[in-house]
Amino acid sequence: MFIKKPIPLSDGFFILSTLQYPNMNGIMITTLEKLYEIYLNHRAISTDSRQIAPGCLFFALKGDNYNGNIYADAAIASGAAYAVIDDAAYDSNQALLVNDTLDMMQQLAHMHRMKTSIPVVAITGSNGKTTTKELLNAVLSEHYHVTATKGNLNNHIGVPLTLLSITDETQIAIIEMGANHQLEIEQLCSIAEPTHGLITNIGRAHLGGFGGYEGVIKAKSELYTWLRTSGGEAFVNVSNPLLIELSKGISRTLYGNQAGIYTEGYCRENKGTLELDWILPIGRIPVQTNLVGTYNFENVMAAICVGTYFNVSPAEIRSAISSYFPSNSRSQSMRTAHNSVILDAYNANPSSMRAAIENFSQMLTPNKMVILGDMLELGDESLAEHRAIVDLVKISGFSIVLVGPDFEKAAGGEFECFKTSDQACEWLLKKQIRDFTILVKGSRGIKMEKVLAAL
């Protein structure tokens, strides 16, 4: 019989801790405490049997379309020290049987996090959270040993993996938290127990999963609820009335032009990269970034605020921000053989799409083109939101290419429309686009980066 004990982590949320299992037929049935002892000798974690580091722990996770237990033997054969499984049918000499592999990995991550007293900074928001996380990582790494979320691993799997990558040398951890349903941020906070938190903004993203904009507000503010209850510190943009209202009752450090972190931001004509004047008692500090668009201004201000809070010097902060280059198709400015391209194709929602288009409109350059892909997970509001974007670009004077069934419906026969990015790429190749400045943006699932081959 499996014996479980609930551990209360926050109001209404429990993690079930496996205590003791009897041995059955020689199978190694492990407890959380025993697994943690094993983990301390095998710190590398893998959830992909194709990417096994020698001596790692392989967690055989399951999903709707896959069963990691199947690959336990392959992971061990590739050098994993142990495979953590939840199906006794896949037992082997180096398998550790638990009731639920994902649950155990989350418990293990929580236990590891509670063994340290370092600051844990959580970041969430509708737009800009990954860029802000990368900027914070760059700034804080000037002065500290930082463990931060890699890439976009910000969900119920990625957060535990980040926590389990904290080493004895780590002085600050930065945990990005994403969500598309209610209570996900609450669950992630219960696992990571952040001491500090930052919400970049709350916009019209994942409307279908959250049940509309009010649902987005409720879900994102779960981070503030955690900080209010736990006595943590929030970093809040004073220029955002919604965040100011939601963060009442929390110890908070404000940034923005009405608070301690005063900055002025603008974009250079033609190139569109963001520049700042950071205003301090000692004078103005010019900060040149490699980020495209004034919509990144708030992300940079947040990094300056957090860096200042943790006593990183102005010179170090300036150096870190100026040296940061975006990647992963996030606000990347590039020159192809024939055109100038702004690639912002990792994610898209109505708020970020509108900001990108409005910023693009302000760039003083001839021959502008936008190639826009569908914004996903908008639920019943999808068609209306896509029509609003079509109306916005219709008056812009840009050359317009739209990709995806939602934009195709919203356009109503106007403009060049394609169901897939592959079809758009074929058309663009035939057109031989030359000497244009082009904004490419869309949700990750539309794979807008594919059109680069034609530009």
N, C-alpha and C positions, 0 to 999 in steps of 0.2 A: 504494500500500500504506500502511495506517495503521501508524505506528510508535509503540509505547507503552513507557513505562518505569515500573516499579512504585516507588512511594515508600512505605517502611515507616513507619507511623504508630504502631502498637502491636502487641503480640504477636498474630500471626495475622491482622492487618488491613492491607490495602494500598489506597491510592488510585492509580489508574492515571493518569499524567500524559501527556497528548498532547504530543508534541514537534513534529515537522514533518510537514506534509502537502504533497505536490506540488499545484500548481494544476491543476485539471481543468476544461476548457471554460469558463474564466473565473470559476468559482465561487470565492468567498472562503473558503478553508479556513483556519481560524485555529488558533493554538497557545494554550496557557494563558498564556504570557508576553505574547503580543500582546493577548489578550483582557483581561488585567489593565491593560495600558496604555489600552485603550479604556474600561474600567470607570472608571478614575481621572478621565476626562472626562465620564462619564455614570453618576453614582453611584446614580440611582434605578433600582430593579429591579422588573419586573413579571412575573408568571406568568399573568396574566389579561388577555386582549386587550380586555376590556370596561372595564378600569381602567388606562388608559395615561396616564402623566405625560409631558409634552413632553420629548423628549430622553432617555428612559429606555432601558434594555436590556430587551428582552422575551425571556424564556427559554421556548421552546416545549416544555413538558414533556408527557410521555405517561403514560397510565394504562391500566387495564383497559378503561375505557369512553370514553376520549377521546384525541385526538391533537392536541397544541398546534401542531404544524407546519402544520396546516390554517389556523390563524389568524395566521400570520406576516405575510402581506400586509396583513391588516386592522389588525394592531398598528402596522405601519409607516405605514399610511395615517392612523392616529389620532395619530401624532406620535412613535412610538418611533424612536430614532436607529438602532438595529440590532435584528434578530431573530436570536437564537441558535437554530439548528435542527440536527436530526440526520438529516434526510431530504432528499437533494439534489433530489428531485422538487418541493420547495417553495422552491427557490432564487429569490432576487430580488436587485436591486442592493444592498440593505442587509441581506442575510442573511449570517450567519457560520456556516459549516458545521462541526460537530464530530461526534465519533463517538457521543457519548451526552450529551444536554443536561443531564440531572440530574447525572450524574457530573461534568461540566464546571462546573456551578454549585457543587457541593460543593468541588471543587478550588479554584475561584476564591475561595470563602469562606474556605477554609483558608489560602490564600496571603495574603489580606487580614488575617486574624487574626494571622498570623505576622509581619506588618509592624509590629505594635504591641506594646508591652511593658506595657499596662495590665492590672490585675487582671481576670480573667474568672471570675465566680462561677456555677457550674452548680448547678441545683436539680432534684431529681427526688423521687419518692415516690409512694405509692399514693393518699394523700389530702392535700389542702391545698397542693399545690405551686404552683398558680396564685395562690391567695390569699397565700401566703408570698412569692412573687415580686413581687406587687403591693405588699405591705407593705415589702419590701426596697427596691423602686424608690422608694417614697414617702420612706422614711427616708434612703437614700443621696442622693437628689436634693436634700435639704436642704443638702447640703454639696458635692456633686460634680455634674458633668455625666454623666448615666447613659444608656446605651443598654440597653434591656431588651426581652425578648420581648413582642410585642404580642399581646394576647388569649391564645389557646391554640395559637399557632404553634410547637409544641414537637417536631415530628417531623423526618424526614430532609429535608424541604423547608423547614419553618419555621426550623430552626436555622441553615442557611446564609443565609436571608433576613435573620435578625437580625444575624448576623455582618457581612453586607454593608451593613447600615445603620449600622455604626460609623463615626463621622466623626473628623476631626482633633481635634475638641473633646471627644470622649468620654474620660472619665477612669476609668470603671468600666463593665464590661458584665455584665449579668445574663442568663443563658441558661437558660430552662426546657427540660428534657428529658423527654419522655414516651416510653413504650414499651409494646408489648403482645406482644413476642417476645424471646427471648434474643438477645444481642449487639447490640441496637439502641442501648443506652446506650453500649456500647463504641465503636460506630461514631460516635455523636454526639460523644463525647469526643475521638476521633481527629480530627474536623473542627474542633472548637472549642478543643481543648487548654486546658481550664480550669485556673486556678491555685488556685482555691478551690472547695469543693463542700459541698452540704447535702442530706441525705436527710431529708425530713420524717418519714416513717414507712414501714413495709413491711407492707401489709395484704393482704386477700384480694380483689385486683382483677385483672381479665384472666386469670383462672385457666385458661381454655381455651387461650389463646395461650402462656402460660408453662408449661403442664403441671403445674398445681397450685401450692400455696403455696411449696413448696421451690424451685420454678422462679422464683417471684416474688422470693424472697430472693436467689437467684443473680443474677438480671437487674439488680435495683436496686443491688446491691452492686458492679456493674461500675464505678460512679462512684468508689467507695472504692478499687477496684483501680487505676484510673487515677491517683488522687491518691497512692497508696502508691508507685507506680512512678515518678511524675514529681516527687515531693517536694513535693506541694501541701499545702494546709491544709484540714482538714475542720471544719465546725461541727456538733457532735453534742449531741443532747439526752441529758443524763446520766441522765434518768429512763427511758430506753428501753434495757433490757438488751441487746436484740438489736443495736441500732446501736452500743452501746458495745463489744460483742464483735466485730462486723464491722469496726470502725474501728481495731482494735489495730494498732500499727505505723505509724500515720499521725500526722503532726503535727496536733494538733487543739485546737480551742477549745471548751470545754464550756459549755452553758447549762442552766439548770434550778435547782431549789431545793437541790441538793447541789453546786452549782458557783458560778462567779463571778457569774452573772446570776440573782439571787434575786428571785422575784416571787410574788405571791399573786393568784389570779384568781377571780372570782365573777360571777354574772349577777344583774341586778336582777330582783326579783320582777315578774311580769306582762309586762314588756317584753322580758326575756330578752337584752338586749344585754350584752356582755362588759365588765367593768371589771377593772382591775389595780391592785395596789399594788406598784410597783417599789421594792425596798428597796436603798438605797445607803448608804454611810458617812455621807453628809450628811443622811440621813433618808428617809422614804417619799415617793415621787412617785406620786400617783394618776394613772392613765391611763384615760380614758374612750374606748371604741371604739364604732364603729357596726356591729360584727360581732355576729351572732346566735350564741349557743351557746358553752358552755365548751369545745367541741371546737376552737375557734379559739385557745384559750389558748396551745398550743404554737407555733402559727404566729406569734403576736405575740412570744413569747419569742425565737423565732429571729430576728425582725427586730431586736429590741433587741440581741441578741448580735452580729449582723453589723454593725449600726450602731456599736456600742461598739468593736468590733475595728477599724473603719475611722475611728475618732476623731470620729464625729458626736457632738455634745454631748447630754447628757440632755434639755435643753430642746428641742433640734431633734427628737430622737427622739420625745419625747412629743407635740409638735405634729404631726408627720407621721402618727403612728398615730391620733391623735384626729381628724384631718382626712380620713382615708381612708374612702371609702364603697364598699362592694362593688357590683359590677355583673355583667352577663352571667348573671343568675339564680343567683348564688352567695351563699347565706346572706343574701338580701335580705329585710329586714323592711319591709312596706308596709301601708298602710291603703287598702282599696278602698272603694267606696260603702257596702258592707254588712258587711264583715268585716275582721279583721286576718289578714294572710297572711305566712308565712315561705316564700319561694320559694327552693328549693335544688335546682334542676332541671337544672343543667348536666352533672352527672355523678353516678353512684351505683354503689357496690359494697357488699358485705356489711358492711365495716368502717365506711364513712361512713354507711350507712343506719342501722345500729344506734346510732351515736353521735348522729345527728340525732334519732332517736326517743327515746333516753334523755334527751337534753337537753330535748326537748319535754315529756316526762313531768314534769320538774321545774318547769316553768312553772306558777305559781299563777294560773290563769285558768279560768273555766268554759267549757263548750261547746267542747270540743276536737274537731277532725277531722283525720285524716290522709288524704291522697290520694297514694298511692304508685304509681310506675310501675316496670316491670321493670328489673332490674339486668342489663345485657348482658355478653356475652363471659365467661361463667362456665363454659362447656364442660359436661363431664359432671356437675359439682357444682351446676349451676344450680337444679334442682328442690329439692335439699336445702337450699340457701342461701335460696331463696324461702320454703320451709316454715318455716325458722328465724325469718325476719322475721314471717311470719304468726303464729307462736306468740308472738312478742314483743308484737305489737300486740293480740293476742286478749285478753290480760289487762290491757290498759291502761285500758279504759273509754272509749276514744275512739270517735267515729263513724269508720267505716272505709270507704274507697273504694279499690279496687285496679284498676290498669290494666296490660294486657299479658297475653299468653298464658301466661307462666310463673307470674305471680301467680294467674291464673285456675285453673291446674292445682293450684297449691299450696294454694289456699283450699278446694278440694273442695266448692264450692257454698255456702260461707259468705260473708257480706258482699256488698256490691255490687261486681261485677266487670265490666270492659269490656275488649274487645280493643284499643281505641285511645283516645287522649286526646280525639278528636273525639266519640266515643260517650259518654265520661264527661261531656264538656262539655254535650252535649244533655240528659243526665239531670239534671245539676246545675242547669241553667237551669229545668227544669220544677219542681224541688224548691224553688227560690227560697231558697237558703241565706242565713240572716241571723244576725248577732251571734255568729259563731263565730270562734275562733282556729284557723287552718288551716295545717298543714305540708304543703307540696307538694314531693315529691322523687321523682326517677327518673333513669335514664340519658338522655343527650342524645337518643338515637335515638327515645325514646318521646315527646318533645316535650310534656312535662308543662306547659310554660308556657301551652299552649292553654286549659287549664281556667280561667285567670284571667278570661276573658271571662264566666264564669258565677258568679264570686264577688264 
